């Protein structure tokens, strides 16, 4: 199953981890130097939740991010899921 939020569409993004060596000039060194750049993944904060939808009188199981969960709490389950095309 893909690591994608059903509501916001947030997905895994690629980025860099920058390795630096040396002591900062502010701390008395000659400065920090980049020694290596490594590719890495930034994963979304996903949860699989069963959300009760009163209008349908049933639970709907969705994979969503923590931010999307706050959106559901604010706007209501039915409106949010209908806007995302899940109902």
Jmol script that loads the backbone (N, CA, C; Angstrom):
load data "model"
ATOM      1  N   UNK A   1       0.839  -1.180   0.000  1.00  0.00           N
ATOM      2  CA  UNK A   1       0.000   0.000   0.000  1.00  0.00           C
ATOM      3  C   UNK A   1       0.883   1.242   0.000  1.00  0.00           C
ATOM      4  N   UNK A   2       0.513   2.227  -0.791  1.00  0.00           N
ATOM      5  CA  UNK A   2       1.325   3.432  -0.906  1.00  0.00           C
ATOM      6  C   UNK A   2       1.235   4.280   0.353  1.00  0.00           C
ATOM      7  N   UNK A   3       2.326   5.000   0.639  1.00  0.00           N
ATOM      8  CA  UNK A   3       2.327   5.893   1.802  1.00  0.00           C
ATOM      9  C   UNK A   3       1.822   7.267   1.361  1.00  0.00           C
ATOM     10  N   UNK A   4       0.514   7.350   1.127  1.00  0.00           N
ATOM     11  CA  UNK A   4      -0.119   8.578   0.644  1.00  0.00           C
ATOM     12  C   UNK A   4      -1.366   8.842   1.481  1.00  0.00           C
ATOM     13  N   UNK A   5      -1.564  10.101   1.876  1.00  0.00           N
ATOM     14  CA  UNK A   5      -2.752  10.488   2.629  1.00  0.00           C
ATOM     15  C   UNK A   5      -3.961  10.520   1.698  1.00  0.00           C
ATOM     16  N   UNK A   6      -5.067   9.934   2.153  1.00  0.00           N
ATOM     17  CA  UNK A   6      -6.279   9.872   1.334  1.00  0.00           C
ATOM     18  C   UNK A   6      -6.936  11.236   1.159  1.00  0.00           C
ATOM     19  N   UNK A   7      -6.743  12.135   2.126  1.00  0.00           N
ATOM     20  CA  UNK A   7      -7.429  13.429   2.105  1.00  0.00           C
ATOM     21  C   UNK A   7      -6.555  14.524   1.517  1.00  0.00           C
ATOM     22  N   UNK A   8      -5.343  14.693   2.052  1.00  0.00           N
ATOM     23  CA  UNK A   8      -4.484  15.803   1.611  1.00  0.00           C
ATOM     24  C   UNK A   8      -3.594  15.440   0.431  1.00  0.00           C
ATOM     25  N   UNK A   9      -3.377  14.141   0.202  1.00  0.00           N
ATOM     26  CA  UNK A   9      -2.509  13.724  -0.894  1.00  0.00           C
ATOM     27  C   UNK A   9      -1.027  13.814  -0.556  1.00  0.00           C
ATOM     28  N   UNK A  10      -0.700  14.033   0.719  1.00  0.00           N
ATOM     29  CA  UNK A  10       0.701  14.106   1.134  1.00  0.00           C
ATOM     30  C   UNK A  10       1.363  12.757   0.899  1.00  0.00           C
ATOM     31  N   UNK A  11       2.572  12.770   0.338  1.00  0.00           N
ATOM     32  CA  UNK A  11       3.267  11.536   0.024  1.00  0.00           C
ATOM     33  C   UNK A  11       4.733  11.640   0.420  1.00  0.00           C
ATOM     34  N   UNK A  12       5.466  10.561   0.254  1.00  0.00           N
ATOM     35  CA  UNK A  12       6.880  10.545   0.593  1.00  0.00           C
ATOM     36  C   UNK A  12       7.620  11.483  -0.345  1.00  0.00           C
ATOM     37  N   UNK A  13       8.488  12.318   0.243  1.00  0.00           N
ATOM     38  CA  UNK A  13       9.265  13.268  -0.551  1.00  0.00           C
ATOM     39  C   UNK A  13      10.741  12.954  -0.374  1.00  0.00           C
ATOM     40  N   UNK A  14      11.543  13.269  -1.371  1.00  0.00           N
ATOM     41  CA  UNK A  14      12.978  13.000  -1.333  1.00  0.00           C
ATOM     42  C   UNK A  14      13.713  14.286  -0.994  1.00  0.00           C
ATOM     43  N   UNK A  15      14.798  14.122  -0.240  1.00  0.00           N
ATOM     44  CA  UNK A  15      15.598  15.276   0.133  1.00  0.00           C
ATOM     45  C   UNK A  15      17.027  14.849   0.423  1.00  0.00           C
ATOM     46  N   UNK A  16      17.779  15.722   1.061  1.00  0.00           N
ATOM     47  CA  UNK A  16      19.181  15.447   1.360  1.00  0.00           C
ATOM     48  C   UNK A  16      19.444  15.546   2.849  1.00  0.00           C
ATOM     49  N   UNK A  17      20.362  14.708   3.318  1.00  0.00           N
ATOM     50  CA  UNK A  17      20.932  14.845   4.654  1.00  0.00           C
ATOM     51  C   UNK A  17      22.362  15.318   4.430  1.00  0.00           C
ATOM     52  N   UNK A  18      22.707  16.463   5.000  1.00  0.00           N
ATOM     53  CA  UNK A  18      24.020  17.063   4.776  1.00  0.00           C
ATOM     54  C   UNK A  18      24.913  16.773   5.975  1.00  0.00           C
ATOM     55  N   UNK A  19      26.044  16.099   5.717  1.00  0.00           N
ATOM     56  CA  UNK A  19      27.016  15.806   6.766  1.00  0.00           C
ATOM     57  C   UNK A  19      28.033  16.935   6.806  1.00  0.00           C
ATOM     58  N   UNK A  20      28.257  17.473   7.996  1.00  0.00           N
ATOM     59  CA  UNK A  20      29.226  18.560   8.148  1.00  0.00           C
ATOM     60  C   UNK A  20      30.236  18.179   9.216  1.00  0.00           C
ATOM     61  N   UNK A  21      31.486  18.589   9.030  1.00  0.00           N
ATOM     62  CA  UNK A  21      32.510  18.350  10.042  1.00  0.00           C
ATOM     63  C   UNK A  21      33.157  19.677  10.415  1.00  0.00           C
ATOM     64  N   UNK A  22      33.851  19.701  11.542  1.00  0.00           N
ATOM     65  CA  UNK A  22      34.544  20.905  11.980  1.00  0.00           C
ATOM     66  C   UNK A  22      33.781  21.639  13.062  1.00  0.00           C
ATOM     67  N   UNK A  23      34.438  22.624  13.633  1.00  0.00           N
ATOM     68  CA  UNK A  23      33.878  23.438  14.710  1.00  0.00           C
ATOM     69  C   UNK A  23      33.448  24.796  14.150  1.00  0.00           C
ATOM     70  N   UNK A  24      32.293  25.274  14.577  1.00  0.00           N
ATOM     71  CA  UNK A  24      31.768  26.544  14.081  1.00  0.00           C
ATOM     72  C   UNK A  24      32.704  27.699  14.428  1.00  0.00           C
ATOM     73  N   UNK A  25      32.748  28.715  13.572  1.00  0.00           N
ATOM     74  CA  UNK A  25      33.599  29.890  13.810  1.00  0.00           C
ATOM     75  C   UNK A  25      33.231  30.580  15.114  1.00  0.00           C
ATOM     76  N   UNK A  26      31.922  30.599  15.418  1.00  0.00           N
ATOM     77  CA  UNK A  26      31.445  31.237  16.636  1.00  0.00           C
ATOM     78  C   UNK A  26      32.015  30.553  17.889  1.00  0.00           C
ATOM     79  N   UNK A  27      32.327  29.267  17.763  1.00  0.00           N
ATOM     80  CA  UNK A  27      32.868  28.510  18.896  1.00  0.00           C
ATOM     81  C   UNK A  27      34.395  28.421  18.855  1.00  0.00           C
ATOM     82  N   UNK A  28      35.029  29.189  17.976  1.00  0.00           N
ATOM     83  CA  UNK A  28      36.490  29.224  17.947  1.00  0.00           C
ATOM     84  C   UNK A  28      37.140  28.356  16.892  1.00  0.00           C
ATOM     85  N   UNK A  29      36.340  27.740  16.043  1.00  0.00           N
ATOM     86  CA  UNK A  29      36.902  26.882  15.002  1.00  0.00           C
ATOM     87  C   UNK A  29      37.119  27.637  13.708  1.00  0.00           C
ATOM     88  N   UNK A  30      37.420  26.880  12.645  1.00  0.00           N
ATOM     89  CA  UNK A  30      37.658  27.517  11.337  1.00  0.00           C
ATOM     90  C   UNK A  30      36.431  27.412  10.438  1.00  0.00           C
ATOM     91  N   UNK A  31      35.333  26.893  10.982  1.00  0.00           N
ATOM     92  CA  UNK A  31      34.082  26.816  10.230  1.00  0.00           C
ATOM     93  C   UNK A  31      33.690  25.384   9.923  1.00  0.00           C
ATOM     94  N   UNK A  32      32.429  25.210   9.664  1.00  0.00           N
ATOM     95  CA  UNK A  32      31.906  23.878   9.350  1.00  0.00           C
ATOM     96  C   UNK A  32      32.032  23.636   7.846  1.00  0.00           C
ATOM     97  N   UNK A  33      32.381  22.417   7.453  1.00  0.00           N
ATOM     98  CA  UNK A  33      32.569  22.080   6.046  1.00  0.00           C
ATOM     99  C   UNK A  33      31.674  20.904   5.680  1.00  0.00           C
ATOM    100  N   UNK A  34      31.068  20.983   4.494  1.00  0.00           N
ATOM    101  CA  UNK A  34      30.236  19.898   3.999  1.00  0.00           C
ATOM    102  C   UNK A  34      31.150  18.787   3.515  1.00  0.00           C
ATOM    103  N   UNK A  35      30.986  17.574   4.076  1.00  0.00           N
ATOM    104  CA  UNK A  35      31.824  16.450   3.680  1.00  0.00           C
ATOM    105  C   UNK A  35      31.076  15.439   2.829  1.00  0.00           C
ATOM    106  N   UNK A  36      29.757  15.400   2.947  1.00  0.00           N
ATOM    107  CA  UNK A  36      28.988  14.402   2.224  1.00  0.00           C
ATOM    108  C   UNK A  36      27.537  14.837   2.145  1.00  0.00           C
ATOM    109  N   UNK A  37      26.861  14.489   1.058  1.00  0.00           N
ATOM    110  CA  UNK A  37      25.423  14.722   0.911  1.00  0.00           C
ATOM    111  C   UNK A  37      24.775  13.384   0.573  1.00  0.00           C
ATOM    112  N   UNK A  38      23.808  12.954   1.404  1.00  0.00           N
ATOM    113  CA  UNK A  38      23.178  11.652   1.248  1.00  0.00           C
ATOM    114  C   UNK A  38      21.684  11.849   1.011  1.00  0.00           C
ATOM    115  N   UNK A  39      21.153  11.104   0.032  1.00  0.00           N
ATOM    116  CA  UNK A  39      19.720  11.166  -0.248  1.00  0.00           C
ATOM    117  C   UNK A  39      18.945  10.488   0.879  1.00  0.00           C
ATOM    118  N   UNK A  40      17.763  11.022   1.213  1.00  0.00           N
ATOM    119  CA  UNK A  40      16.899  10.425   2.230  1.00  0.00           C
ATOM    120  C   UNK A  40      15.450  10.698   1.911  1.00  0.00           C
ATOM    121  N   UNK A  41      14.548  10.014   2.618  1.00  0.00           N
ATOM    122  CA  UNK A  41      13.107  10.174   2.425  1.00  0.00           C
ATOM    123  C   UNK A  41      12.504  10.938   3.592  1.00  0.00           C
ATOM    124  N   UNK A  42      11.575  11.822   3.293  1.00  0.00           N
ATOM    125  CA  UNK A  42      10.762  12.487   4.305  1.00  0.00           C
ATOM    126  C   UNK A  42       9.379  11.854   4.224  1.00  0.00           C
ATOM    127  N   UNK A  43       9.017  11.070   5.233  1.00  0.00           N
ATOM    128  CA  UNK A  43       7.750  10.343   5.222  1.00  0.00           C
ATOM    129  C   UNK A  43       6.643  11.167   5.869  1.00  0.00           C
ATOM    130  N   UNK A  44       5.412  11.082   5.350  1.00  0.00           N
ATOM    131  CA  UNK A  44       4.297  11.774   5.996  1.00  0.00           C
ATOM    132  C   UNK A  44       3.919  11.073   7.294  1.00  0.00           C
ATOM    133  N   UNK A  45       3.299  11.813   8.201  1.00  0.00           N
ATOM    134  CA  UNK A  45       2.901  11.295   9.515  1.00  0.00           C
ATOM    135  C   UNK A  45       1.548  10.588   9.368  1.00  0.00           C
ATOM    136  N   UNK A  46       1.574   9.364   8.827  1.00  0.00           N
ATOM    137  CA  UNK A  46       0.341   8.655   8.476  1.00  0.00           C
ATOM    138  C   UNK A  46      -0.216   7.819   9.624  1.00  0.00           C
ATOM    139  N   UNK A  47      -1.543   7.741   9.671  1.00  0.00           N
ATOM    140  CA  UNK A  47      -2.262   6.869  10.580  1.00  0.00           C
ATOM    141  C   UNK A  47      -3.395   6.193   9.799  1.00  0.00           C
ATOM    142  N   UNK A  48      -3.722   4.979  10.178  1.00  0.00           N
ATOM    143  CA  UNK A  48      -4.903   4.311   9.623  1.00  0.00           C
ATOM    144  C   UNK A  48      -5.998   4.425  10.684  1.00  0.00           C
ATOM    145  N   UNK A  49      -7.098   5.100  10.344  1.00  0.00           N
ATOM    146  CA  UNK A  49      -8.152   5.392  11.320  1.00  0.00           C
ATOM    147  C   UNK A  49      -9.500   4.903  10.807  1.00  0.00           C
ATOM    148  N   UNK A  50     -10.332   4.502  11.747  1.00  0.00           N
ATOM    149  CA  UNK A  50     -11.742   4.241  11.474  1.00  0.00           C
ATOM    150  C   UNK A  50     -12.510   5.467  11.947  1.00  0.00           C
ATOM    151  N   UNK A  51     -13.132   6.171  11.016  1.00  0.00           N
ATOM    152  CA  UNK A  51     -13.851   7.404  11.339  1.00  0.00           C
ATOM    153  C   UNK A  51     -15.348   7.140  11.256  1.00  0.00           C
ATOM    154  N   UNK A  52     -16.052   7.477  12.322  1.00  0.00           N
ATOM    155  CA  UNK A  52     -17.512   7.326  12.349  1.00  0.00           C
ATOM    156  C   UNK A  52     -18.160   8.448  11.568  1.00  0.00           C
ATOM    157  N   UNK A  53     -18.998   8.094  10.612  1.00  0.00           N
ATOM    158  CA  UNK A  53     -19.738   9.072   9.811  1.00  0.00           C
ATOM    159  C   UNK A  53     -21.211   8.948  10.181  1.00  0.00           C
ATOM    160  N   UNK A  54     -21.742   9.906  10.960  1.00  0.00           N
ATOM    161  CA  UNK A  54     -23.139   9.799  11.412  1.00  0.00           C
ATOM    162  C   UNK A  54     -24.158   9.799  10.278  1.00  0.00           C
ATOM    163  N   UNK A  55     -23.878  10.540   9.199  1.00  0.00           N
ATOM    164  CA  UNK A  55     -24.819  10.616   8.075  1.00  0.00           C
ATOM    165  C   UNK A  55     -25.007   9.255   7.400  1.00  0.00           C
ATOM    166  N   UNK A  56     -23.952   8.424   7.429  1.00  0.00           N
ATOM    167  CA  UNK A  56     -24.019   7.100   6.801  1.00  0.00           C
ATOM    168  C   UNK A  56     -24.278   5.997   7.824  1.00  0.00           C
ATOM    169  N   UNK A  57     -24.181   6.336   9.108  1.00  0.00           N
ATOM    170  CA  UNK A  57     -24.323   5.389  10.221  1.00  0.00           C
ATOM    171  C   UNK A  57     -23.347   4.222  10.103  1.00  0.00           C
ATOM    172  N   UNK A  58     -22.115   4.517   9.745  1.00  0.00           N
ATOM    173  CA  UNK A  58     -21.090   3.476   9.647  1.00  0.00           C
ATOM    174  C   UNK A  58     -19.694   4.078   9.799  1.00  0.00           C
ATOM    175  N   UNK A  59     -18.723   3.194  10.016  1.00  0.00           N
ATOM    176  CA  UNK A  59     -17.323   3.604  10.071  1.00  0.00           C
ATOM    177  C   UNK A  59     -16.734   3.575   8.669  1.00  0.00           C
ATOM    178  N   UNK A  60     -15.801   4.490   8.405  1.00  0.00           N
ATOM    179  CA  UNK A  60     -15.044   4.488   7.159  1.00  0.00           C
ATOM    180  C   UNK A  60     -13.573   4.401   7.537  1.00  0.00           C
ATOM    181  N   UNK A  61     -12.862   3.425   6.973  1.00  0.00           N
ATOM    182  CA  UNK A  61     -11.450   3.229   7.293  1.00  0.00           C
ATOM    183  C   UNK A  61     -10.616   3.984   6.253  1.00  0.00           C
ATOM    184  N   UNK A  62      -9.791   4.919   6.723  1.00  0.00           N
ATOM    185  CA  UNK A  62      -8.969   5.731   5.824  1.00  0.00           C
ATOM    186  C   UNK A  62      -7.546   5.829   6.353  1.00  0.00           C
ATOM    187  N   UNK A  63      -6.610   6.043   5.433  1.00  0.00           N
ATOM    188  CA  UNK A  63      -5.219   6.296   5.791  1.00  0.00           C
ATOM    189  C   UNK A  63      -4.997   7.798   5.623  1.00  0.00           C
ATOM    190  N   UNK A  64      -4.694   8.474   6.739  1.00  0.00           N
ATOM    191  CA  UNK A  64      -4.545   9.929   6.673  1.00  0.00           C
ATOM    192  C   UNK A  64      -3.424  10.418   7.574  1.00  0.00           C
ATOM    193  N   UNK A  65      -2.990  11.650   7.303  1.00  0.00           N
ATOM    194  CA  UNK A  65      -1.937  12.267   8.098  1.00  0.00           C
ATOM    195  C   UNK A  65      -2.545  12.890   9.353  1.00  0.00           C
ATOM    196  N   UNK A  66      -1.686  13.260  10.283  1.00  0.00           N
ATOM    197  CA  UNK A  66      -2.138  13.912  11.508  1.00  0.00           C
ATOM    198  C   UNK A  66      -2.797  15.246  11.179  1.00  0.00           C
ATOM    199  N   UNK A  67      -2.285  15.944  10.178  1.00  0.00           N
ATOM    200  CA  UNK A  67      -2.878  17.214   9.766  1.00  0.00           C
ATOM    201  C   UNK A  67      -4.280  17.008   9.188  1.00  0.00           C
ATOM    202  N   UNK A  68      -4.469  15.941   8.417  1.00  0.00           N
ATOM    203  CA  UNK A  68      -5.787  15.638   7.849  1.00  0.00           C
ATOM    204  C   UNK A  68      -6.777  15.261   8.948  1.00  0.00           C
ATOM    205  N   UNK A  69      -6.282  14.618   9.999  1.00  0.00           N
ATOM    206  CA  UNK A  69      -7.142  14.263  11.125  1.00  0.00           C
ATOM    207  C   UNK A  69      -7.683  15.513  11.809  1.00  0.00           C
ATOM    208  N   UNK A  70      -6.849  16.556  11.901  1.00  0.00           N
ATOM    209  CA  UNK A  70      -7.306  17.832  12.454  1.00  0.00           C
ATOM    210  C   UNK A  70      -8.354  18.477  11.537  1.00  0.00           C
ATOM    211  N   UNK A  71      -8.201  18.308  10.232  1.00  0.00           N
ATOM    212  CA  UNK A  71      -9.160  18.841   9.266  1.00  0.00           C
ATOM    213  C   UNK A  71     -10.508  18.147   9.425  1.00  0.00           C
ATOM    214  N   UNK A  72     -10.483  16.834   9.639  1.00  0.00           N
ATOM    215  CA  UNK A  72     -11.721  16.078   9.847  1.00  0.00           C
ATOM    216  C   UNK A  72     -12.414  16.552  11.122  1.00  0.00           C
ATOM    217  N   UNK A  73     -11.635  16.800  12.167  1.00  0.00           N
ATOM    218  CA  UNK A  73     -12.206  17.262  13.431  1.00  0.00           C
ATOM    219  C   UNK A  73     -12.825  18.649  13.291  1.00  0.00           C
ATOM    220  N   UNK A  74     -12.230  19.483  12.450  1.00  0.00           N
ATOM    221  CA  UNK A  74     -12.713  20.855  12.288  1.00  0.00           C
ATOM    222  C   UNK A  74     -13.940  20.936  11.375  1.00  0.00           C
ATOM    223  N   UNK A  75     -13.863  20.291  10.206  1.00  0.00           N
ATOM    224  CA  UNK A  75     -14.911  20.444   9.189  1.00  0.00           C
ATOM    225  C   UNK A  75     -15.984  19.364   9.237  1.00  0.00           C
ATOM    226  N   UNK A  76     -15.753  18.304   9.988  1.00  0.00           N
ATOM    227  CA  UNK A  76     -16.706  17.203  10.034  1.00  0.00           C
ATOM    228  C   UNK A  76     -16.294  16.081   9.107  1.00  0.00           C
ATOM    229  N   UNK A  77     -16.635  14.861   9.504  1.00  0.00           N
ATOM    230  CA  UNK A  77     -16.200  13.678   8.762  1.00  0.00           C
ATOM    231  C   UNK A  77     -16.849  13.609   7.380  1.00  0.00           C
ATOM    232  N   UNK A  78     -18.148  13.798   7.322  1.00  0.00           N
ATOM    233  CA  UNK A  78     -18.854  13.631   6.045  1.00  0.00           C
ATOM    234  C   UNK A  78     -18.380  14.639   4.998  1.00  0.00           C
ATOM    235  N   UNK A  79     -18.298  15.930   5.386  1.00  0.00           N
ATOM    236  CA  UNK A  79     -17.896  16.968   4.439  1.00  0.00           C
ATOM    237  C   UNK A  79     -16.466  16.760   3.940  1.00  0.00           C
ATOM    238  N   UNK A  80     -15.569  16.390   4.840  1.00  0.00           N
ATOM    239  CA  UNK A  80     -14.173  16.209   4.462  1.00  0.00           C
ATOM    240  C   UNK A  80     -13.984  15.000   3.555  1.00  0.00           C
ATOM    241  N   UNK A  81     -14.616  13.876   3.906  1.00  0.00           N
ATOM    242  CA  UNK A  81     -14.477  12.667   3.107  1.00  0.00           C
ATOM    243  C   UNK A  81     -15.169  12.811   1.755  1.00  0.00           C
ATOM    244  N   UNK A  82     -16.280  13.519   1.720  1.00  0.00           N
ATOM    245  CA  UNK A  82     -16.971  13.753   0.439  1.00  0.00           C
ATOM    246  C   UNK A  82     -16.136  14.652  -0.468  1.00  0.00           C
ATOM    247  N   UNK A  83     -15.496  15.665   0.118  1.00  0.00           N
ATOM    248  CA  UNK A  83     -14.622  16.549  -0.664  1.00  0.00           C
ATOM    249  C   UNK A  83     -13.409  15.830  -1.236  1.00  0.00           C
ATOM    250  N   UNK A  84     -12.938  14.815  -0.520  1.00  0.00           N
ATOM    251  CA  UNK A  84     -11.786  14.041  -0.983  1.00  0.00           C
ATOM    252  C   UNK A  84     -12.196  12.934  -1.950  1.00  0.00           C
ATOM    253  N   UNK A  85     -13.502  12.724  -2.109  1.00  0.00           N
ATOM    254  CA  UNK A  85     -13.989  11.696  -3.037  1.00  0.00           C
ATOM    255  C   UNK A  85     -13.948  10.288  -2.472  1.00  0.00           C
ATOM    256  N   UNK A  86     -13.959  10.173  -1.158  1.00  0.00           N
ATOM    257  CA  UNK A  86     -13.900   8.846  -0.524  1.00  0.00           C
ATOM    258  C   UNK A  86     -15.292   8.298  -0.213  1.00  0.00           C
ATOM    259  N   UNK A  87     -16.311   9.145  -0.308  1.00  0.00           N
ATOM    260  CA  UNK A  87     -17.693   8.692  -0.058  1.00  0.00           C
ATOM    261  C   UNK A  87     -18.514   8.926  -1.321  1.00  0.00           C
TER     262      UNK A  87
END
end "model"
wireframe off; spacefill off
backbone 0.3
color backbone group
